[in-house]
């Protein structure tokens, strides 16, 4: 707990996306995943019987706020001493990227605060995520320290393999002949990449057809060489696969009880060497300027410019509670290819994001201060001609960094700057 506001506790959870809404049964999303992960870390994914043994509740970290998640929230709220609503309300939880220390406080005990006013600054000491079992039972972790690739067996449940597929997609249904969707496309992409392409006839097209079924059978047949209890069939069960975030590198292995409740933490992980991230927000009306994958230049205070890529754009808007007339914002994250050595030890820094809005190749430019307004509403520049000067009419174009594109004079012309 980091604060009490009107006797209601505000609790810190680990997560890299801010809370932006009240979350309740039926909701889905990344914020639900973060809440579920924290409930597991606090031990609310399971209950205990009279003998002290863990009892599975069906809790799964899957981004779906279902009845098991609601039950876990109620048990957490009971221990916290607040109303057992089964909902996580905006303002009751604040997300921090990882273990943190308070760097400074902006209020005092008993002080008055209003929405949107900061109460403390945190220094994040480390950041990471945890990976959770989607099953209950006797679980044996197979993954070891290091990166996970598509096709790797992550763990066994009752001696049956659960295979990881590197993707942001979720596998929450059985797939068979006739199934369609992006999860089918991810499966087919994995099969083809692993060499199971039905003799070259499998097409990656989001449609589970006869060739998909043939490739699945071939894959499971090879997998059964190591796992005798695996049933070789043309159907992919939801229990066969588990999504692994791209770039996942296994770090600390968790100790599992036997049997382990569903939702149990298997290991902590990092997303590879992702370097530093720039976080910003844009008006909803400007979202076309920063679609996923957009390449940008990031300028550091010393003038160094490095390349960045838009890696995340929020699907939900946030608003400024202090300004109801402000346009809703979308959170944006930009990954960097590198950072200057002189700021490598800093945990937080303000940078400039440079976006190419329009581009004029091979343009003739002059200092913007060289433009002179003419009486007819146009523009001219004063050019040097021998030992005298004369005004030449020009048509201005793009402006950038104190220069303006002009049409009407040749490149190399000397102009007078007042």
N, C-alpha and C positions, 0 to 999 in steps of 0.2 A: 504494500500500500504506500502510495507516495503523498497522498493528501486526503483530507476530509473536507468536503464542501457541503455546508448545511447538514453536518453529521452523516453525510453519505460518502463512503470511501471511494477514492479513485485509485485504481489498481494498474500497475505496469505489467503489460504482456510483451513478450518478444515477438516482433514482426516488422517487416520492412514496408508495409503499406499502412497508412493512417486509417483509423476508424472514421467512417463518413456517414453512418446510418445506424439506426437501431436494428439489431439482428435477432430474428426469432425463427421458430419452426417453419419450414418451407422455403427459407432463404438459401441461396447458393452463392458461392464466390470465393475469391482469395481471402477475404476477411474472415469467412467462416473457417477456412483451412487454418488460419493463424489462431483463431479461438480454440479450435479442436486440438491443435498442437500444444497449446499452453495448458489446456485441461489435462492432457495426457501427462505433461511434465509435472503437473501438480498431483497426479494420481487419481483423477476423477473419471478415468475411462473404465474403471472397474470398481466393484465393491468387494467387501470381504465378508466371509461367513463367520459363524460363531467360533470356528477353529482358527480364524485368522488367514484362511486361504483366499486367494483372489477369485472372484466370481465374474465371469464374462458377462457383459451387458449388451453386447452387439455393437459397441461404440467403434466407429471407423473414422479415420482422418481422411475424408474424401471431399470436403468442401460442400457437403449437403447437411443443412441443419435439420436433422430428423428427430424422432422421439428420443433416441438414445443420447443425442447431443443435448436436448432439452433437459433430460434427467440429470446428466452430468453437470449442467449449468446450475440446476436447482440445488444439487448437493454442495457445489462450490459456494453458492450464495448462502446456504444454511451455515456453513462453516465461517463465512465472512460476517454473518450476523445481519444480513439485509433481507428484504422481502424476497421470497422464493418464487420469482416470476417466470423463471425459465427463459428469460430474454436478456440479452446483453445490450444495454442502452448506451447511446452516444454520451460520452462524458463519464461513464463509470469505468472505462478502460482506456488507457493510452498506450499506443504501440511504440516501443523503442527497438532499434535494430538488434540489440543483444545486451549482455551484462554491461551496466552503466554506473557511473558515479555522478552525484550532483555537483555540477561545476559552480552554479550560483543560484540563488533564489530571488524571486522578484516580488515577493509579498511576505507578510509576517503572520504568525498565528493570530487568528481573530480578525485579520484584515479583510476588506471587501474586494471581491473579484467579480468581473463581468465576463460574459462569453467572449472568447477570442483573445483575452488578455493573458500573456504568458505568466506562469507562476514559478518556473524553474528552468534552468538550462542543464542538459545532461551531456556528459562526456562518455561516448560509447567505447568500451574497452575491447570488445570483440563482437563479431557477428557470425551467425551460422544458422543452420536449419537442422531439423531432425527428421528422420525417415521412419515411417510407422508401418507395422504389419496390418494388412487389410483382412486378416483371418484370425480365427481363434483356434487353439489347440496346441499340440506339441510342435513347436517351431524350432527349426535349426537354421541358423544364419549361415549362408554359404558365401556371401559377398565378403571380401577382405579389403583391407586398406588400399586405396587407390581408386582410379576412375571405373565407372560402370558403363559397359557398352550394351547396345541392343542385343538381345539373345543370351545375355548372362543370366544364370540362375541366381536370383537374389537370396531366396530362402526356401526351405522346405516346410510344408505344413502336413503333418501326418505322413511324412516321407514322400509327398508329391511336390514336384518343383513348381515354383512361382517364378516366371521368367520376366525379366525387366525389359521394357521397350523405352528407349530414350525419346521422350515426347512430352509436350504439354497437354496432350489429349488425355481423357480419362477413359478407362475401361470399366464400365459399370453395367454391362449386359452381356449375355451370350451372343456370339456371332455365328451365323450359319447361312446356308444357301438362301439367297434372297435378301439378306440384310444389306442395308445401304447406309452410308454416312462417312463422316471424316475418320471415325475410329477404324472402319474397314480400310480406308485408304492408308492409314498409318500401319495397320497390320500387313497389307499387301506390300507397302514400301519395304518393311522389314524383311518379309519373305524373299522378295526379289534380291535385296541386298545380301541376304544370307545364302543365296544360290538356290532357293526353292521357288522356281518359276514355272513349274508344270511343263518342262521341256521347251520353255521359251514362249508358251502360249498365255501366261498370266499377264494381264494388263492392269496397271495400277489406276483404278477408275472409281473407287468408292462403292463398287458393287461386288458383293460376295457371290460369285458364280461357280460353275463347276471347276474351272481352273484354279480358283482360290481354294476350293475344297481339296483338290488334288495336292496343291502345294502344302496345305496345312497337314494333311495326312503324312506326306513325305517328311515334313519337319518333326512331327510328333513321333514318327517311326524311329528317326535317328535319336531323338531325345530319350526314347524308351530304352535304348541300349544302356543308359546309365541309371535309369529309374524304372525298375521292373513293374511297379504298380501303376504306372501311367497307362491310361487307356488310349490307344491309337484310334482316333476318330476324326471326322471331317469338320467337327464343331469346335470352336474355341470358346471355352467356358470363361465367365468373368473371373473365376478363380485361377485361371491359367496364367494371366498376365497382370503386371503391375506397372504403372507409368513411373518413369524415373526422369526427373527434371534434367534438361540438357546441361551438360557440364558437370554432373554430380561426381564428386570425389569423396569416397568414404573416408572418414576420419576416426572418431572414437566409437568403438564397438560397445553396445550396451549389454548388460547381463540380463538374460531373460529368465523368468520363472517357468516352470514346466508343470502344467500347461500354461501357455501365455495367453492372456486375454487379447481379443482383437483391439487394435489401436496401440498396442505396446510399442514403445520406442525400440527400433532395431539398431540405429547408429546415427551419429551426427555427421553432417556433410557440408562441404563448401561447393560452390558452383565453379570449380576450376579457378584459373587465374584470371578473374574478371576485372582486375585492376580497380580503378575508382569510378564512381558513378556521379553524374551531374543530375540533380533533381530540380525541376522547375514546374511551372504550370502555365497553361495558355487558355485564352478565352475559347469557349466552345466554337465561336464563329471562325476561329483561326486554326481549327484542327487539321485542315488540309495542308497547312504549312509544315506539319511534323508527323506525317504518317510513319508507321513502323518501317524501319530500315533506312530512313532518311540519313544521308551523310551530312554532317555539320562540321564547322570549325569552332573550336573552343579556345578562347583567348585568355591566358592567365595574366595576373597583374603585371608581370615583368615583360609582357608583350609576346611571350612564346605562344604559338598557335599549334594545337594538336588536333588530330582528327577524332571525331566522335560519331556514334551511330545511335539513332533512336531505338531503344530496346523495349520500351514499355510505354503504352498510352492507356490511361485509365478508361474503363468502360462506363464509369459513373462520375458524375460531376460533384464538385464541392463548392460551397458558397461562403462568403465572408459574413459571419454573423453580425459584424459591426457595421456592415454596409449592405442593406437589403436591396439597394439599387444596382449593386455590382453584378457584372455578368458572371454566370457560373463558369468554373474553371475545370480543366482536365489536368490531372497529374501526369507528368512526363518524366521518364528516366532515360539518360543518355550514357552509354558506356564509352570509355575512352581507350584509345589504342595505347597511350602512354601518358605520363605526367612529367613535368620538369623536375630534375633532381633537387632543386632548391626548395620544393614544397612537398617532397616525398614524406616527410615526418609529420605534416599537418593533417589533422583529422577533418577539418572543415575549412572551406575557402570559397570566396565569391569569385565567379568567373563570368565572362561575357560569352553568349552564344551567338555565333555569326551565321545567319541564314541567307543564302542566295535567293532573293526574291525574283529578280530579273537579271539577265546577263547580256551584255553588249560586247561581242568579240571584235577585236581590231578597231576599237573606237578611238577617235581623237578627243582628248580631254584637255580642259584648262582649269586652273583654280576657279572655284565658284565665285570668288571675289572679283574676278576679271570681267564678269558679266556686267553689262551696262544696259539699263532699260532705255528704250527709245520712245519717242513721242507717239508713235503709232501702236504702242502696246507690244512691240517686239523686243528683241535683245540684240546687242552687238558687243564686239570686243575691240579694244584698241590694239592694232598690230603695228609692229615696227617695219617701216619700209625705207631702207636706206638710212638717211639722217633724220627722217620725219616719221610721223605716225599718222594713221588714218583709222577710222572706225569701219568695221566690216560687219554686216548683218549676219547673225548666226541663229540656228534653231537649236535650243537646248534639248538634251535627252535625259538620260539617267543621272542622278546625283548619288555620290558615295564618297565618304571619307574626305569631304572638303573639295572634291573635284566634280566637274559636270561634263557630260558628253556633249559635244557640239558638232553641228553639220554646217559647213559654209567656209571653213578654212582648211588648209592642207596640214598634214602632220609635219611638225618641225617649225611651224610658224612661231615667231617670237611675239608674245603678247605682253601688254603692260598690265601689271597688277597694282592697283592703287594702294 
